[in-house]
Amino acid sequence: MPDPYAASRTAGERIEALYGRPIAELAAGAEPGSMRYALLNSFDALQYADRGVVFHTEQLHRLTAPERTIEAVDVGHIIDAARRLAHAVTTRDSHAQVLGDVLQSLHRVPDGAPDLPKVCEPTAALPAAPAPVSARSR
């Protein structure tokens, strides 16, 4: 059986490699609004989705166990469990795709690399743009 937590495990390893620190340590210092905070929230959502896939898989296995007698009333429960499992897999795959794409676009900056220039905040409002030439000539 494939690892049911492979998606979140791979993403967690990539985040740790990107920041050079364990997830727990990264979570302790994450500030709302930062890229790290967004990555960790997305990672949490992926872990939750992984657990949902495992839960619904186990539920479907319990309902369809070979030693269990399936009666007419059980059919609706089995169909519902299969539907919930399909939804959980779709959710997990969606989270994994988005987080994977974001992580693919990020690269670790080596220690000792020069700092990037800081963007200055504007101190005064910009002057209004001049009217188009065709409007001024009338």
Accessible surface in RSA format (square Angstrom, percent):
REM  Atomic radii and reference values for relative SASA: ProtOr
REM  Chains: A
REM  Algorithm: Lee & Richards
REM  Probe-radius: 1.40
REM  Slices: 20
REM RES _ NUM      All-atoms   Total-Side   Main-Chain    Non-polar    All polar
REM                ABS   REL    ABS   REL    ABS   REL    ABS   REL    ABS   REL
RES MET A   1   192.03  99.4 108.21  71.6  83.82 199.6  85.75  72.9 106.29 140.8
RES PRO A   2   116.66  85.0 101.51  92.5  15.15  55.1 113.75  93.9   2.91  18.1
RES ASP A   3    64.33  45.1  43.72  43.5  20.61  48.7  33.93  79.9  30.39  30.3
RES PRO A   4    41.22  30.0  31.37  28.6   9.84  35.8  40.08  33.1   1.13   7.0
RES TYR A   5    75.43  35.2  75.43  42.9   0.00   0.0  54.05  40.6  21.38  26.4
RES ALA A   6    46.95  43.2  44.27  68.3   2.68   6.1  46.64  65.7   0.31   0.8
RES ALA A   7    29.82  27.4  12.49  19.3  17.33  39.4  23.60  33.2   6.21  16.5
RES SER A   8     6.43   5.4   6.01   8.0   0.42   1.0   0.33   0.7   6.10   8.6
RES ARG A   9   122.43  51.4 113.32  57.8   9.11  21.7  54.83  74.9  67.60  41.0
RES THR A  10    88.88  63.2  87.73  88.9   1.15   2.7  63.40  85.2  25.48  38.5
RES ALA A  11     7.31   6.7   4.93   7.6   2.38   5.4   6.95   9.8   0.36   0.9
RES GLY A  12     6.12   7.5   0.00   N/A   6.12   7.5   6.12  16.8   0.00   0.0
RES GLU A  13   103.41  59.4  96.91  73.3   6.50  15.5  40.84  79.0  62.57  51.1
RES ARG A  14    77.99  32.7  73.90  37.7   4.09   9.7  39.80  54.4  38.19  23.1
RES ILE A  15     0.18   0.1   0.18   0.1   0.00   0.0   0.18   0.1   0.00   0.0
RES GLU A  16    62.79  36.0  60.17  45.5   2.62   6.2  13.52  26.2  49.27  40.2
RES ALA A  17    60.38  55.5  43.33  66.9  17.05  38.8  54.83  77.2   5.55  14.7
RES LEU A  18    16.04   8.9   9.89   7.1   6.15  15.5  10.30   7.2   5.74  15.5
RES TYR A  19    67.97  31.7  51.15  29.1  16.82  43.8  45.41  34.1  22.56  27.8
RES GLY A  20    39.90  49.2   0.00   N/A  39.90  49.2  11.56  31.7  28.35  63.5
RES ARG A  21    93.84  39.4  88.57  45.1   5.27  12.5  33.36  45.6  60.48  36.7
RES PRO A  22    76.12  55.5  73.51  67.0   2.61   9.5  75.53  62.4   0.59   3.7
RES ILE A  23    34.46  19.6  33.99  25.3   0.47   1.1  33.99  24.5   0.47   1.3
RES ALA A  24    81.77  75.2  65.30 100.8  16.47  37.5  72.31 101.8   9.46  25.1
RES GLU A  25    86.80  49.8  76.91  58.2   9.89  23.5  37.24  72.0  49.56  40.5
RES LEU A  26     0.22   0.1   0.22   0.2   0.00   0.0   0.22   0.2   0.00   0.0
RES ALA A  27    55.86  51.4  38.36  59.2  17.50  39.8  39.11  55.1  16.75  44.4
RES ALA A  28    93.31  85.8  49.36  76.2  43.96 100.0  62.15  87.5  31.17  82.6
RES GLY A  29    39.23  48.4   0.00   N/A  39.23  48.4  31.88  87.5   7.34  16.4
RES ALA A  30    20.43  18.8   3.49   5.4  16.94  38.5   3.49   4.9  16.94  44.9
RES GLU A  31   123.14  70.7 122.43  92.6   0.71   1.7  36.56  70.7  86.58  70.7
RES PRO A  32   106.96  78.0  84.99  77.5  21.97  79.9  85.26  70.4  21.70 134.9
RES GLY A  33    82.98 102.3   0.00   N/A  82.98 102.3  43.76 120.1  39.21  87.8
RES SER A  34    41.50  35.1  30.18  40.3  11.32  26.1  38.85  82.7   2.65   3.7
RES MET A  35   104.17  53.9  91.11  60.3  13.06  31.1  89.13  75.8  15.03  19.9
RES ARG A  36    52.52  22.1  51.19  26.1   1.33   3.2   6.29   8.6  46.23  28.0
RES TYR A  37    81.26  37.9  80.81  46.0   0.45   1.2  42.08  31.6  39.19  48.3
RES ALA A  38    54.10  49.7  45.88  70.8   8.22  18.7  50.38  71.0   3.72   9.8
RES LEU A  39     3.97   2.2   3.03   2.2   0.94   2.4   3.85   2.7   0.11   0.3
RES LEU A  40    13.22   7.4  13.20   9.4   0.02   0.1  13.20   9.3   0.02   0.1
RES ASN A  41    73.40  50.6  67.40  65.1   6.00  14.4  22.82  54.9  50.58  48.9
RES SER A  42    31.11  26.3  24.43  32.6   6.68  15.4  20.58  43.8  10.53  14.7
RES PHE A  43    11.19   5.6  11.19   6.9   0.00   0.0  11.19   6.8   0.00   0.0
RES ASP A  44    79.01  55.3  75.79  75.4   3.22   7.6  25.89  60.9  53.12  53.0
RES ALA A  45    33.81  31.1  24.60  38.0   9.21  21.0  31.98  45.0   1.82   4.8
RES LEU A  46     0.91   0.5   0.91   0.7   0.00   0.0   0.91   0.6   0.00   0.0
RES GLN A  47    60.66  33.9  59.96  43.8   0.70   1.7   4.34   9.2  56.32  42.7
RES TYR A  48   159.22  74.3 158.25  90.0   0.98   2.5 110.05  82.7  49.18  60.6
RES ALA A  49     8.12   7.5   1.26   1.9   6.86  15.6   8.10  11.4   0.02   0.0
RES ASP A  50     0.00   0.0   0.00   0.0   0.00   0.0   0.00   0.0   0.00   0.0
RES ARG A  51   123.23  51.7 119.75  61.0   3.48   8.3  55.00  75.2  68.23  41.4
RES GLY A  52    21.05  26.0   0.00   N/A  21.05  26.0  20.42  56.1   0.62   1.4
RES VAL A  53    13.99   9.2  13.99  12.7   0.00   0.0  13.99  12.2   0.00   0.0
RES VAL A  54    25.93  17.1  23.73  21.5   2.21   5.3  25.93  22.5   0.00   0.0
RES PHE A  55   109.69  54.9 107.98  66.9   1.71   4.4 109.45  66.4   0.23   0.7
RES HIS A  56    31.54  17.2  31.54  21.9   0.00   0.0   8.31   8.6  23.23  27.0
RES THR A  57    28.77  20.5  28.71  29.1   0.06   0.1  22.81  30.6   5.96   9.0
RES GLU A  58    88.98  51.1  86.93  65.8   2.06   4.9  30.29  58.6  58.70  47.9
RES GLN A  59    54.88  30.7  54.88  40.1   0.00   0.0   4.41   9.4  50.47  38.3
RES LEU A  60    33.92  18.9  33.92  24.3   0.00   0.0  33.92  23.8   0.00   0.0
RES HIS A  61   112.91  61.7 107.19  74.5   5.72  14.6  63.49  65.4  49.42  57.5
RES ARG A  62   139.43  58.5 128.80  65.7  10.63  25.3  77.10 105.4  62.33  37.8
RES LEU A  63    28.42  15.8  28.42  20.3   0.00   0.0  28.42  20.0   0.00   0.0
RES THR A  64    58.24  41.4  40.87  41.4  17.37  41.4  27.91  37.5  30.33  45.9
RES ALA A  65    20.08  18.5  15.73  24.3   4.35   9.9  18.17  25.6   1.91   5.1
RES PRO A  66   134.35  97.9  96.35  87.8  38.00 138.1 108.59  89.7  25.77 160.1
RES GLU A  67   150.48  86.4 112.87  85.4  37.61  89.5  75.81 146.6  74.67  61.0
RES ARG A  68    88.42  37.1  72.22  36.8  16.20  38.6  30.73  42.0  57.69  35.0
RES THR A  69   106.14  75.5  89.17  90.4  16.97  40.4  61.08  82.0  45.05  68.1
RES ILE A  70    82.76  47.1  54.41  40.5  28.35  68.3  54.41  39.2  28.35  76.9
RES GLU A  71   107.22  61.6  99.75  75.5   7.46  17.8  33.96  65.7  73.26  59.8
RES ALA A  72    94.26  86.7  69.59 107.4  24.67  56.1  75.10 105.8  19.16  50.8
RES VAL A  73   107.42  70.7  91.08  82.5  16.34  39.4 100.37  87.2   7.04  19.1
RES ASP A  74    16.02  11.2  16.02  15.9   0.00   0.0   0.00   0.0  16.02  16.0
RES VAL A  75    73.49  48.4  73.19  66.3   0.29   0.7  73.49  63.9   0.00   0.0
RES GLY A  76    45.87  56.6   0.00   N/A  45.87  56.6  36.85 101.1   9.01  20.2
RES HIS A  77   106.41  58.2 102.44  71.2   3.97  10.2  60.64  62.5  45.77  53.3
RES ILE A  78    32.33  18.4  32.33  24.1   0.00   0.0  32.33  23.3   0.00   0.0
RES ILE A  79   111.76  63.6 109.35  81.5   2.41   5.8 111.01  79.9   0.75   2.0
RES ASP A  80    47.14  33.0  44.99  44.8   2.15   5.1  18.55  43.6  28.59  28.5
RES ALA A  81     1.81   1.7   0.56   0.9   1.25   2.8   1.36   1.9   0.44   1.2
RES ALA A  82    43.96  40.4  38.32  59.1   5.63  12.8  38.94  54.8   5.01  13.3
RES ARG A  83   136.39  57.3 129.53  66.0   6.86  16.3  72.53  99.1  63.87  38.7
RES ARG A  84   110.64  46.5 108.18  55.1   2.46   5.9  16.81  23.0  93.84  56.9
RES LEU A  85    33.50  18.7  33.50  24.0   0.00   0.0  33.50  23.5   0.00   0.0
RES ALA A  86    59.23  54.5  50.39  77.8   8.83  20.1  57.86  81.5   1.37   3.6
RES HIS A  87   125.44  68.6 119.92  83.4   5.52  14.1  80.22  82.7  45.22  52.6
RES ALA A  88    10.89  10.0   6.28   9.7   4.61  10.5  10.85  15.3   0.04   0.1
RES VAL A  89    47.58  31.3  47.58  43.1   0.00   0.0  47.58  41.3   0.00   0.0
RES THR A  90    91.03  64.7  85.86  87.0   5.17  12.3  64.95  87.2  26.08  39.4
RES THR A  91    45.86  32.6  41.58  42.2   4.27  10.2  39.15  52.6   6.71  10.1
RES ARG A  92    44.09  18.5  44.09  22.5   0.00   0.0   2.29   3.1  41.80  25.3
RES ASP A  93    70.23  49.2  64.37  64.1   5.86  13.9  27.96  65.8  42.28  42.2
RES SER A  94    62.42  52.7  53.78  71.8   8.64  19.9  28.76  61.2  33.66  47.2
RES HIS A  95    59.43  32.5  57.58  40.0   1.85   4.7  33.30  34.3  26.13  30.4
RES ALA A  96    29.95  27.5  21.64  33.4   8.30  18.9  22.62  31.9   7.32  19.4
RES GLN A  97   110.90  62.0 104.35  76.3   6.56  15.6  43.13  91.8  67.77  51.4
RES VAL A  98    86.95  57.2  85.17  77.1   1.77   4.3  86.78  75.4   0.17   0.5
RES LEU A  99     1.69   0.9   1.40   1.0   0.29   0.7   1.69   1.2   0.00   0.0
RES GLY A 100    34.01  41.9   0.00   N/A  34.01  41.9  29.10  79.9   4.92  11.0
RES ASP A 101    80.14  56.1  72.52  72.2   7.62  18.0  27.42  64.5  52.72  52.6
RES VAL A 102    52.15  34.3  49.13  44.5   3.02   7.3  52.14  45.3   0.01   0.0
RES LEU A 103     5.71   3.2   5.71   4.1   0.00   0.0   5.71   4.0   0.00   0.0
RES GLN A 104   135.95  76.0 128.52  93.9   7.43  17.7  40.52  86.2  95.43  72.4
RES SER A 105    78.63  66.4  50.89  67.9  27.73  63.9  48.22 102.7  30.41  42.6
RES LEU A 106    41.23  23.0  39.93  28.6   1.29   3.3  41.23  29.0   0.00   0.0
RES HIS A 107   140.90  77.0 119.45  83.0  21.45  54.9  83.46  86.0  57.44  66.8
RES ARG A 108   119.34  50.1  95.35  48.6  23.99  57.1  38.33  52.4  81.01  49.1
RES VAL A 109    96.11  63.2  82.86  75.0  13.25  31.9  83.55  72.6  12.56  34.1
RES PRO A 110    96.37  70.2  85.27  77.7  11.10  40.3  93.84  77.5   2.53  15.7
RES ASP A 111   133.05  93.2 100.46 100.0  32.59  77.1  43.30 101.9  89.75  89.5
RES GLY A 112    84.88 104.7   0.00   N/A  84.88 104.7  43.13 118.4  41.75  93.5
RES ALA A 113    35.37  32.5  13.02  20.1  22.35  50.8  19.13  26.9  16.25  43.0
RES PRO A 114   119.94  87.4 100.71  91.8  19.23  69.9 112.39  92.8   7.55  46.9
RES ASP A 115   137.70  96.5 109.20 108.7  28.50  67.4  33.78  79.5 103.92 103.6
RES LEU A 116   148.27  82.6 134.77  96.4  13.50  33.9 134.95  94.8  13.32  35.8
RES PRO A 117   122.21  89.1  97.83  89.2  24.38  88.6 109.46  90.4  12.76  79.3
RES LYS A 118   186.39  90.9 160.82  98.7  25.57  60.9 110.33  99.3  76.07  81.0
RES VAL A 119   142.66  93.9 115.82 104.8  26.84  64.7 120.55 104.7  22.11  60.0
RES CYS A 120   113.30  85.7  90.06 100.4  23.24  54.6  37.61  95.3  75.69  81.6
RES GLU A 121   146.58  84.2 133.87 101.3  12.71  30.3  58.55 113.3  88.02  71.9
RES PRO A 122   112.50  82.0  80.44  73.3  32.05 116.5  92.25  76.2  20.25 125.9
RES THR A 123   144.04 102.4 101.54 102.9  42.51 101.3  80.29 107.8  63.75  96.4
RES ALA A 124    76.07  69.9  57.66  89.0  18.41  41.9  67.43  95.0   8.64  22.9
RES ALA A 125   100.87  92.7  63.81  98.5  37.06  84.3  74.93 105.5  25.94  68.7
RES LEU A 126   157.75  87.9 135.18  96.7  22.57  56.7 135.47  95.1  22.28  60.0
RES PRO A 127   122.12  89.0  96.82  88.3  25.30  92.0 108.71  89.8  13.41  83.3
RES ALA A 128    98.03  90.1  63.80  98.5  34.22  77.9  74.47 104.9  23.55  62.4
RES ALA A 129    90.91  83.6  61.10  94.3  29.81  67.8  65.70  92.5  25.21  66.8
RES PRO A 130   109.56  79.9  84.82  77.3  24.74  89.9  96.06  79.3  13.50  83.9
RES ALA A 131    49.77  45.8  35.79  55.2  13.97  31.8  41.87  59.0   7.90  20.9
RES PRO A 132    93.90  68.4  82.13  74.9  11.77  42.8  93.87  77.5   0.04   0.2
RES VAL A 133   112.19  73.8 108.75  98.4   3.44   8.3 108.86  94.6   3.32   9.0
RES SER A 134    70.36  59.5  62.05  82.8   8.31  19.2  43.46  92.5  26.91  37.7
RES ALA A 135    58.50  53.8  37.76  58.3  20.74  47.2  41.25  58.1  17.25  45.7
RES ARG A 136   150.08  63.0 118.49  60.4  31.59  75.2  60.93  83.3  89.15  54.0
RES SER A 137    91.92  77.7  50.97  68.0  40.95  94.3  48.39 103.1  43.53  61.0
RES ARG A 138   233.28  97.9 166.99  85.1  66.29 157.8  86.60 118.4 146.68  88.9
END  Absolute sums over single chains surface
CHAIN  1 A    10419.4       8515.5       1903.9       6590.4       3829.0
END  Absolute sums over all chains
TOTAL         10419.4       8515.5       1903.9       6590.4       3829.0
